[in-house]
Each structure stands twice: as structure tokens, then as C-alpha cells.
Amino acid sequence: MTKLSEIFPEEKENIYAFFDEAKRAYEECYKDAEIYDVPLPAELIVKVFGAKKLLNYPKEHPHFYDWMNKTFKQKLDEYFKNGNLKSLLCALSGYIGAKPDKIPASSALTAMVSYYIHGGYFPKGGAQNFANVLKEFIESHGGKVLVRHRVDRILVENGKVRGVKVGNKVFIAPIVVANANAKTTFLELVGEEHLDDRFVEYIKRLKMSLSCFAVFLGVDADLTKYPTIIVDLDDGYYVVINSNADSSLAPNGKASVTILTSANYHDFPERGTEEYLRKKKEYAEKLIKKAEKIIPDLSRRIIVQDAATPKTFERYTSMPEGAIYAFDQSINTKRPYFKTPIKGLYLVGASTFPGGGIEAVVISGIICANDICNWKIKTNA
């Protein structure tokens, strides 16, 4: 706030007022989280706490409720006149994948503004370590994690889930939790024949979020003088110096760098074709050249280089169109509920509440687990 006030002195009072309200709204969002660890959507507030709790929600969460019913642009316009300041406060909108006039203010609060209030965090050792910790926890509690077991079919009989089919193997289970995208889950793994026509049409109409093009670099340079995240609002790309957040990600004197920009899935030919490889190389070279405005001679210091297109993300995540946030995260998008029309089949991940992003998908998993366990209130016993 101090730095922003120095850059925009005429907006100083408004800057402090904006962040004061944002902090209050953020705290209200998590006001009831100590009971089940996460905020709940309206449908679950009624189920878990009763209708009265939902009716009292606006009174008990006045600031957050206001953010829930406006776009981020509307909130910015309430406080600020300076267009450059508003653009600067939207610098992290890539974390949501929508424009300020389409972003729900509540989503902007939790996915963007919270960075300015509480800071941003990165898993030590890289993002894979986060998955590894979850795997270790499951196994330490008697569970099994099977890698290289891509599900081919979710088995359904008489409107109830029976289990899953993986190659020639069948795993029988009364409950299946699907973290694949809802389109993949329902249209490919379940099959339209097991679903109501109106539900199928609703799923088909859901618009996917944007995708991105990413360049991953190992660089022979000490980049510790640079910020961990650099956003170029004019050219529309992000530079993330991963090794500045975690020095273990690169040897001394070297750096791990990721450069990202939004990309359209349909701009890329089929993977493996000469045209695809040419376009991938062309995009990477352009992005590195742009980043050289910030990090001079970057291209001459590259030791290791790789890149990912929307088609890459589709291959590794089975996400239609390589969408990085599953469905479009605009204010008018109605995500599927985590309980599905198939008894015993649950959705988790970016397809359902509250949306895309690591924190959001973890929240979806906690909600699902609580529901499977019939919302038992934790005790200290």
C-alpha cells in the first residue's frame, strides 16, 4: 500500500480504504472455515448449517457478500479514478483467466487481491512435491496410489456408480471421486446414455477457460536481483524466476525460469506434425525475445529449454482445449455441483466450486471428503 501510494499519491486515501475493505471481506469469506476448514457454497450452507444461516449470510458477511455480487471492475471503479492504478491492480488477472469486467469480485479477492494482503507461496522443491506429500499421506493411512492407471470408463448401473475400468482391470467401488474435467467425466467416462438429456446439453454448453503457452528455461545466469514474478502488462506475458522462490530449483549461479502467455488451443495443429513443431518453436522464440526486454541476453544464456502448448496441457491433464482453469471463470458461468446425477459419483477439482487454482481445487476436495463423511464436526478428542 505504501509503494502504491507513492506512485499514485492522489489515490492514497482510496488505496488504504480499498485494501481495508478487501481484508475485511477476505476474513469474512473464511469466517466459518474453522468448523470444516473451508468456505462453503450456498447449497451446502443450507444443508450443513440450515436455511437460517444462509438467510443471515449477508448480515454476518457484509463485506464479502458485497464482493460476491459485483465484478472486480465494479469494485475498482467504486474506489479509484486512475486507470493506470486499476490496470496495475489487475496485473495478476492471469491467475483467473478473465477480464476485470467479467471476473467475480469475490474470485479476484481470493485469487489476486489476497496476494497483496497475505503474500504468495510456492511449494518447496517444486509443485510436484505437493503431489508427493499427498501421496505419502494417503499411503501412510493405509491407502494406495496407482500411477499409470488412466481410467477408461466409470462403470454405472441403474443410476449408481459401480467402480472404474482401467484397461483390463476393474475396480469395484460404491463411491468414485473424479478429478477429471466434468466434460471428460460425463461425456467420455460415464457416457451420455446414463445421463438426462438436459444435463448433457448443460455440460456441453460450458465454455472452457483460456489456455497458455509456457517456456521452461534453465539459465546460466544469477537472476537473484530480479523479482520472482514479473508481469509485462503491455506485451501480456509473465516471467517467473522459480529459483528465486526456492534456491533448490537451480544450481548456484544459475536460474530456473518460466515464461507464460495466454494462448488459443485452436491456433495449434495436431501434436507431432511438422507444422506443430514449427509453431511451437516460433512461439518459444518470440516469448524469449520479449523476455529479453527485462532480462538482457537471456537467449544466449539458455542451457536447457522446453515448452508447452495448449495441446501439451490437454495431453497431460486430459483437459479439453488444454484449459488451465477448466471452465471459463467469468461471473455468469455456473459450474457443476460436486454431487452428480449418478449416485456415488462426486466431482472435485477445477470443474466445480470454487474453481481453478491450487487453493480452490484443494477446497473442493475437502468439501467432497466432508460430504462423504456426512459432515461430522471435528472434535479435539
Secondary structure, DSSP 8 states (H G I E B T S, - for coil): -HHHHHH-GGGHHHHHHHHHHHHHHHHHHTTTHHHHSS---HHHHHHHH-HHHHHTHHHHSHHHHHHHTSBHHHHHHHH---HHHHHHHTTTGGGTTS-TTTSBHHHHIIIIIHHHHH-----TT-HHHHHHHHHHHHHHTT----SS----EEEEETTEEEEEEETTEEEE-S-EEE-S-HHIIIIIII-GGGS-HHHHHHHHH--B--EEEEEEEEESS--TTS-SEEEETTTTEEEEEHHHH-GGGS-TT-EEEEEEEEE-GGGS--TTSHHHHHHHHHHHHHHHHHHTTTSTTGGGGEEEEEEE-HHHHHHHH--GGG-TTSB--STT-----SB-SSBTEEE-STTSTT-SSHHHHHHHHHHHHHHHTT-------
